């Protein structure tokens, strides 16, 4: 059965861009006679707030959306993600990286082959890793593309694809070749938070039976990494349907960091859900 989801992080109030994305996914599920899920991606304890979680429910209900219950909150399932990290680590697909973000960025200027080499720093020497562990230094678990390629074999690695039913930012559509090397050795977990976005979202999509990932084009590149993780874990491939990003009158896309007008502010100003849905192209 067709199944999709809207998966916001409770780090602020929803705005028009969120409403457009949620309505796009919800409408697609209704048209297909399928399932629509709400997932709260709250793995960042420094930025996520319960008040924003509650506000997400309030805003989506105001828009007229409904979803399956119970709602999955990622912070309540960290042990699930830890088990995946343990498995990938036991298969030699991960390595500990103690380098700071600044050290990684500084290395970009020194790398003879540019950013891609800097984004794949590789494991520390065994003695250095042991010393850093003993010192209690924080680290991240990075996915080794070299080991992933070796594990899959050249034919399967080169033949990795995903299906795009929408459109990527460069017009990508149909069967898209996977380019995991574009993201380098991505971080799948950190010592302090336990899990990073790519692993948590891919795990939950598989667990919840998501068949179609409907989201904005700003996350198109994430599909390359997530398809690789699906393959390494033997999880079903999802179909992707990336949509355009909604922009304001000034041409800038709506974003929390730019303090875009929130749905709560629109509501307080007298806008009705019907009017907003019509504005966004979803009728009454």
N, C-alpha and C positions, 0 to 999 in steps of 0.2 A: 504493500500500500504506500502511496505517495505520503511522505512525511517531511516536514520542514520545521524550522524553528527561528525564533528571534532571541538572540542571546546577548543582551546588554550587560555592561559592567556598571555596578551601582557607585559610580564615582562622580555623579552630578545629575542634574535634572535633564529629562529628555527634551529635544527640540524638534523642529520640523524635519530635519534629516532623519532622525530616529523614527518619527511617525511615518515618513515615506517608506523606509525600509521595512518596518513592522507591517504596514498595510500591504506592501508588495508581497511579502511572504504569506500573510494571512489570506489574502485574496487568491493567491495561487493554490493554497491548500483547499480552500472552499471550492474553487473551480474544478479541482481534481477529485473532490470527494474524499480528501485525505485528512491527515492529522496535522495540527499546528501546536507546537510546544513553545513554552516560555522557559528559558534557562537563565539563571542568574550567574554570571561569570565573575565571582567575587574572590579570586585567589590572591589578590593584592591587598594584604591587611593594612597597608599604610594609606591607601586611597579610598577603599570601599567603605561605605557607611550604611547601616541598617535603614536610616531615614530615606536614603536614595532608593534602596530596595523597595520600600513601601510606596515611594512616589512613582516608581516604574509601574507597579500594579495599578495605582490610581489613574495614571495618565493613559495606559492602554485600555482600561475599562471605560474611561471617558470617551475614547475614540470608537468604542463599540466592539472591541476585539474580545474573543473568548479563546481559552486555551485549556489543554489537558492539565489535570492536577494529579499528584502533587508536583509542584515546581521543583526542579533540581537546582540546588545551590551548591556550587563546586566546593566551597569551603567546608562543607559537611562530608566530603568524600575524598579527602587528601590521601587516605590509605589506599584507595583504588589506584591513584596515579603513582604512588610510591611503589606499588607492586609492578607496574609497567616499567618504571625506572630500574627496579631490581632485575627484571627479566632482560631488558636491553643491555644492562651492565654485565650481567652474567654471560651474555653472548658476545661480549667484547665490542659492542657497538657504541659505547659511550666512553668518554674520558673526563677526568676532573680537570677543570681549568681554573687556576687561582689568579689569573691576570685580571686586573681591573679594566673597566671600560676605557679609562684614560690610557692605560698601557696598550690596549687594542687599537685605539685611535692613533696613538703616537706611532704604532708600528706600521700604519698605513703608509706614512711617508718614507719608511725605510724599506718597504717590501719592493723587490725589483720587478714584480709582476702586478703590482697595484693592489687594489682593495680586496680582490678575491683571495689572494694569498694571506693577507692580514686577517681576514675573516675565518681563516682555517689555521689557527695557531698550533694545533697538534698537541699531543700529550707532553707533560713535563718529563724530564729525566726521572727514573725511579727514585734516585736518592733525593732529588729536589722535592718530588711529590711527598715522600715520606717525611721530610723535614717540615714542609708546609702543613701537613696534616697534624703533626705533633705540636706545631705552634698554634693550632686551632684557627688557621686562616680560613675565611669564607671562600667558597668555591662554587662553580657552576658545573653541571653535567652537560657536556656538549656532545651532539651526535656526530660521530666520525663519518664523513662522506667516503673516505677511503675504505673503511671497514664495511660500510653499507654496500658499496659497489662490489667489494670482494664477496660479500655474503650473497648478494643477488645474482652475481655472475654478469658478464658483459652483455649478453643478449637481453636479459630481463631489465638490466639497468638502462640500456639504450632504448628499450621498447616501452618504457613507462610513459603513460599518457593519462589525461583526464578529459572528461567531456564537459564542454562549456556550452550551455544552452542560451546564456545571455551574451554578454560581450565584455571582453577585457578592455583596459584603457587603451590598448593599441589595436583594437578591433578584433582581438582573438575570439574565435567562435568555432564550434565543432570539436573535433579531436585535437587536443593541444599537447604537444610533447612536453614532458616534465623536465625542468631544468633546476634540480635541487642545488646545483653548484652555485647558482646565482645568490643564494642566501648564505653560503659558506657552512661551517660547522655550527648549526644553530644551537642555542641554549634550550634544553628541554626541562631543566630543573635547576633550582638554586638551593643552597644549603639553608637559607633563611625562610623561603616560601614553600619549598618542597616541589613545586611544579611550575612550569611556564606555559604560556598560552598555547603553543602549537600542540603539545602533548595533551593537555586537558581537553581542548576542543575536539581533537580527533578521537580521543577515547570516548567522550560523551556522545559524539555523533554515532559512533558504532554501537555503543551501549543502548542508545535510545532509538535505534532503527531509523536514523535520518537518511532519507534517500536523496534529498535535494537541499543543497546549501545555497540559500538565497541571501545575498548581502551586497554591500557596495563595492564598487571597483577598487577602492583603496585597499581592499584585502585580496585582490586578485593574485598577487605574488605569493601569498600564503598558501594557495592551493598546491603549489609545487612541492613545498615541504610536507604538507599534510598528506598528499598522495603517497609520498615516499614512506611516511610513518605507517599509513594504512597497509602498504605492501609489506613492510618489515614485520608488522604485527599480525598479518593475515586477516585484517579487518576489511569489511566490504568497501568497495569504492563508492564514493558519493558523486552525484552529478552536481555540477556547479552552475549557478545562474546569477552572475554578477550584474548589478544594475547601475545606472548612472548615479552620480552623486548630486544631491540637491544643492543648489547655490542660491544665495540671496540676491537682492537687487544690485549689490556691489560686485557680483561675480565671484565672491568668495564662498566656498562651500560651508555649510553650517557645521560648527564644531564646538565642543564644550570649551576647549581652550580659548576660543575667541568670544566666549560668553554670548553665544547666540541666544536669541529670545527663546525662552523655554515654553513648553506646552502649558505649564502652570500659569505663566505670565500672560499667555494668549487667552487662557480661560478667564483669568481675573480681569482681563480687559474687555470681556464680553463676547469673545469669539465662541461660536458653537462648534461642536465636533462635526456637525454636518457641513458647516462652512469650510472648516479646515480640510475635510476629506474632499470636498469639491475643488478647493484650491490646489490640492495635491494630485488631482486627476482620478479620484476614486468615487465620483458620484456622490449621492446623498448618503 
